Amino acid sequence: MTAEPRGQADVSRTDDQVIPVFFLSDSTGISAETMGNALLIQFPDLFFERTLIPFISTVEMARDVVAQLDEAMEGAVTPLVFSTAAVDEVREELNKSKAPIIDFFGIHMSRVEEQLGARGLHEARRLHGVGDVRRYNNRMAAIEFAIEHDDGLSPRGLDRADVVLLAPSRCGKTPTAMYLALQHGLFVANYPLVDEDLETTDLPRPVRDLADRCFGLTTTVARLTRVRQERRPDSRYASEEQCRFELRRATAMYDRHHLPTVDTSAASVEEIAAVVIQTLARQRRGGPARGRNPRS
């Protein structure tokens, strides 16, 4: 069993300043990390050293993990342990550790079962495994679509897009498209707005008939300049003047066509994706399409 360190703490800090955190799962560990980090983010002044231990599929593997946790208990700081193990035998073995375990599955499953009057399967790999084959295959197809239509690479099949992301280069189009495909199974194309597109406020020809699916991304001049400088230092592409021009013209285009927009300058890809999802839901209900800043 190999523990995978995540988010290593600053090595200059002493051991008694860093809190070891373990995410345990008999599946991928994505849920344990997501829920655990949702709690840890509320403690911005503390320092954590995160370790992911996924696929704890047998009692023997669980015993190895318990030994690792018990060893961590001998350190200067008591570790935090988050677990989403679903298999009863594995959970029972993990709970033998001297380390305090926050067992998300154990805490909530019994209440859900009581409410539903039925017993759940208690099987691993239900959430992030193949599970629903149709949904899984749709997500894989969505990822392929996002790759094929990244940065306007191919106009073929654009009419299949659920969302078309428009933005100048380096505003967050690609990670947003990939996240929406992977997590939500949405077919997302992204189209980079270049100088010739920005000469007019008309939508670029390849997406002109897809205005009802277009979503504009923008950012701040300072942020865009900084990101582009990392890619092409001291170039016209990264200059403050060029970045200001592109953002101003892109905003004019979004405004003319009443496109929903989001400022990506201080937003995570998860927040940007959430705004896109919410906006699509409002459009389907016939509500206002205008997006919003996820930080507002």
N, C-alpha and C positions, 0 to 999 in steps of 0.2 A: 504494500500500500504506500503510495507516494503522496505526501502532503504537498499541496501547491501553495506557496506563499503569495499573498495578494497585498498590495499596498504596503510594502515594507516601510517601517518607521525610520525616521532620521537616525542614522547610525551614530551621530554625535550625542544623542540623548542617552542617559544612563538607564540601566535596566529597571530601576524603580520609577521611571517616568513613562514607561511604555507598557500598555496593557495588552497581553496576548489575547487574540480573538480567534476562535475556531468555528468554522462552518461545517457541519456534518450532514451527510445525506446518503441514502441508499440509492439515489439517482444522481442527477447532474450537480446538485448543490445550488442551482440558480435561485430556487425559492428561499433557501436558508440565507444566502447572501443578500437577496433583495430585502427580505423582512428584517434580517439582522442589521443591515446597513441603514434601513429606514429608522431604526432606533438609535444607532450610533451617531448619525448625523446631527442628532439633537445635543451632542456634547462636543462642540467645536474646539474647546480648549484642552481636550484630552487627546492623547496620542495612542494609536492602536497599531498592532502588528497582526495582520490578518492572514490566516491559513485556511485554505479550502481543502477538505478531505471528502471527495465524492465517491460514489459507487461502493459503499460499505454493504456488500450484498450477503455476507455470511456472518454467523456468530463468531467464527474465528477471526475474521477481519475486524469485527467490532471489538474483540479482546485486544487486538494490536492497537487500536485507536485508544482504548481505555488506558493502556500502558503509557501511551504518548501523553494523554491528558494528565494522568497521575504524576508523570515526570514534570510536566509544566506546573503542577501545583506546588512543587518544591522550589519554584523560583521566587523572586522578590515580590511579584504581583500575582494575585489570584486571577486566573484566566476567565474570560467570558466564553461560553460555549453555546452556540445556537444549532439546533438540530431540527431537521424535517424528515427524519427516518420514519417510514410508514410501516415497515414489516415489524410485527410485534416482537419477535425473537431478537431482532437487531436492536430495537429500541430498549428492550429490557436489559440487554447486555451493556449498552452505552450508559444507561442510567446507573450502572454499578460503579462508575467512575467517582473518584473523590471530588472531582471538579463539579461545581454547580452547573447544571445543564438547563437551558431554556428550550423546552421541548415544544415547538410550535404545533406539531401534529398531536401530541398527547394532550396539550392544553385545550385545543379547539375541536378535535374530532369527536370526543365523547359528547360535547354539547350539541354538535350538529346531528349526531346519531340520535340523541335523545329528542331533539326537536322533530326530526324526520320519522322517528319510530322505526328505524331500520339501521342495520349494521353496514358500514362501508367495507370495501374490499381489503383495505390495509395492505395494498400492494405498492411496490416501488415503481417508478418510471411511468406513472399515470399522467403527470402534468407536462413534463418536458420530453417524454419518450414519443414514439410514433403514435401510440394511443388511437386517436381518431384518424384513421388512415386518410380519409378524404381531406380533412383539415391540414394534415401534415403535407400531403401532396400539393395542396394549393399553396402552402407557404413556400415549398421548394420551387414551384412554378413562378411564384411572385419574385423570388430571389433571382432566378434566371432572367426574368423580364427586367428587373432593376439593373442587372449587369449589362444586358444588351442595350438598354436605353439610358446608360449613364453618360452624362455630359453630351447629350444629343448625338450619340454615336450612330444610332440607326433610327430612321423615321418609320421603319417597317412595323406595322402592328400598333402604332401609337393610339389608334382608336380603342384599343383594349385597356388603356390606362384608366385606373380609378382616380389618380392624382397626377398632375404634371407640375413639378416644382420649377419655378423660374427664379433666377438670381444671377448676379455677376459671379465670377469665379471666386471661390473660397468663402462663400457665405453659408456653407453647411448643407448643400444639396445632397451630396452623395451619402454621408452618414445617415441623414434623415430618411432618404429613400430606402437604404438597406435596413434600417431599423423597422420602418413601416412594413416592409416585405417580410422580414423574419418574424416579427412579433405579431403582426396583424394580418398577414397574408394579402396585403393590398398591392395591386399592380401599380408601381410608381415609376414614372419617367422623370428625368430631370434635364433641363435645358439651360445651358449657360448663355447669359446675355453678354454679347460682345459689342464692340464699338459700332459695328454696322447695324446691329439690332437697335441700338440706343439712339440712332440718328432720328428716329421717329417714335411716337408713342403707340404705333400699331403693334399688335402682337406679332412675333416672328412667324413667318409663313408656315413652318411645319406644325405649329400649335394654334394657328389662327381659328380653326374650327373647333377647338377644345377649350374655349374660354371658360365654360362652366366647370371645368376640372382643374383649371390653373390656380396655383397657390404661390404667392410671391414671398420670397425670403429677403430680408435686408439685415443690415448690421450698422455699426458706427464706423465713421471714417478711421478713427484711431485703431479700432480692432482690426479692420480689414487691412490697413497699412501694415500693422504688426505681423499679421499672419502671412501676408504676401512677401514681406521682407525676409521671412524665414525660408521662403521658397525661391525667390529671385532677388537677392539683396541689391539695393541701389539701382533698381531698374525703373523704367517708366511705369511698368505694370504695378509696381509696389509704391509708387509715389503718392503722396497725400492728394495732390491735384487730380490724378487719374482716379483714385478711389472715390473722391468726392463727386467727380463728374458721373461715374458709373452709378453710384448710389442715388444721386439726384435724378438721373434720367430713368432709372429703374422704378423709382417711386412714382414718377410722373406716369409711367406706363401702367403701374398697378392701379393708380387712382383713376385713370381714364376708363379702365375696364372694370372698375369696382371689384378688383380681385381681393380675396382675403389674404392678409399678410401677417407675418410674425417677425419680430426683431430677434435675431439669433445671437446677438452680441453677448448676452449674459444668461443664456438659456442652455440647458443640457439637451441632448438629442431626445431624451425621454419627454422633456417638457415641450419641445417643438412638436414631436409626434402627437402628444396629447392634444395640442391646439388644433392640429390638422384633423384628428379624429372627431373632436368636438364640433369643428366647423362643418365637416361632412355630415354629421348627424343633424345639425341645424338646417343645412341645406335640404336634406331629405324630408325634414319636417316642414319645410317652407319658411323657415325663420331667416333672420338676417345672416348674410354670409360673411360679414367682416370678421376677420380674425382679431386676436388681441395679443398683447405682450404677455407671456406667461409669468413675468415678474410683476405685472401690474396688480 
